[in-house]
Each structure stands twice: as structure tokens, then as C-alpha cells.
Amino acid sequence: MWVCYFDRDHSRDITEHNKNYPEDKRESFSWVVGYYNPHGIFQQWTAFPYKWEAEENVHYLNGGCTKTCQDWK
């Protein structure tokens, strides 16, 4: 099963970087999508800047319908 979570450490690091280096601002991709392998270790697939994007991808990866798919019905 695919899951997502908020990576608080990544968000904190990017915020700190942007504060210290305003000329080199970076975008935070704090919502991580992945799954737990059979050994219980989290395997990251990708990350998104917004919660709704991560949730939409988790829904699709778990067999749900995308917005495009829903429009066809």
C-alpha cells in the first residue's frame, strides 16, 4: 500500500537554507510518497510540495481513479 507523510525535517532544512541564502531559494517538496517494503523499511518514490498532490497520487497508486478518469464516468 502506498502512503504519504509530511517530512518535517526536509521542510525545516529548506526554510533554514532560504533564510540564510535568499539569493539561492529552493522549493520545499515536503510531502513524501512511498511504501513500506516487506522488511518494514520505507521506500520513498517521490515528493510533492502540496498535500493534495501527494494524496491524489497515493489514491491513484492504491488503485483509485484520477480526476480525468472520474470525468469519463
N, C-alpha and C positions, 0 to 999 in steps of 0.2 A: 504494500500500500504506500502511495506517495503522500508526503506530508510537507507542511511549510512551517517555518518559525521565524521570529524576529531575531536577527543577530545583533544583539545589543553591543557587543564588543566591536564589531565592524563599524557600526554607526558611530560609536564614541570615538574610534580612531580617525574616521573620516572627518568628523566635526572638529576634532583637535587639529588635524592637518590643515583644514580650511581656515581655521583661526590663525595658525602660525604662518601659513603660506598663502595669503589671499591671492597672489598672482598665479598660483597653480591649484585652483579649486578643483576638487574631484566630486563626482556624483556618488552618492551612497546607494549601494544595492544591498539593502538590509534584510530583505525578505528572502530567505533561503528555501529552495525546493529540493527535495531529495527523498531518499527512502532508507530504511534500516535493512542491512543485509542479514542473512541467516545467522551471523555471528553477533548480531546486535550492534554493529558499528554503523553509524550514519554515513551514507554515501551522498555527497552533495551533487546535484545535477546542474543547477544554475541558480541565479539570484535575480531579484527584481527590486526596483526602487519603491514600488507601491504594493500594499497588502492585497488590493483587489486583483492585481495581475498574478500574484503568487497563488491566491485562492482559485482563480479561474483556471490556471494551468494544472493545479492539483486536482481539481474537479475533472478536467479533461483526461489527465493521465490515469485517473482511477476509473475511467470508463464513462464519464459523464459527457453530456452534449455541450458543444460550444455554442456561442451566440449565433453564429452562422448556421449551424445545424438546427437550432431552435427556430430560426426564421423560415426554414424549409417546411416545417410541420404545419 
